[in-house]
């Protein structure tokens, strides 16, 4: 199930109250009181944004943020009563998108969350598959794809040329360079990509074959 927001805070009254307030105003929210509960929830559900406290009963919000950043590409907003600039800088440097001090006004916090959710939704509208050119990683619904080097290069080239039929010869030249490869190598790479990004690899809607010519990446399939 998908939620707009996950609140991770060991102050149960605050977490439950914030969760209830957000849900009342149409922001689908769940609360978790500790690291284990949060990770268990994320194993079964997806979220668009995380509100994360620093001091948790069974661990540190800083450590949890680092763990989440290995598998998730969603906004993380720290909420904490700690006011030192060192804490704020650390939160931002390890992947936090904002730092909100407690106590906060629920209406103001909700407004901040809505702005970030709107920005995140705009980014998702660009396509469920997103390329991070800095880290050279591809994300599907915010989750990094485990791709080998040539798989990444092939998918990246197809995405960059979305909607256009790319011939096999062009792929051989632009993706593999001048190395000798044949149809068999290309077919294997396409099959592996489909297994990772298509709902039904046997009936692909993203990477489509144009028989006798090559392939086309059709973002409409998303």
Secondary structure, 3 states (H helix, E strand, C coil): CEEEEEEECCCHHHHHHHHHHHHHCCCCEEEECCHHHHHHHHHHCEEEEEEEECEECCEEHHHHHHHHHCCCCCEEEEEECCCCHHHHHHHHHCCCCEEEECCCCHHHHHHHHHHHHHHHHHHHHCCCEEEECCCCEEEECCEECCCCHHHHHHHHHHHHCCCCCEEHHHHHHHHHCCCCCCHHHHHHHHHHHHHHHCCCHHHCCCEEEECCCEEEECHHHC
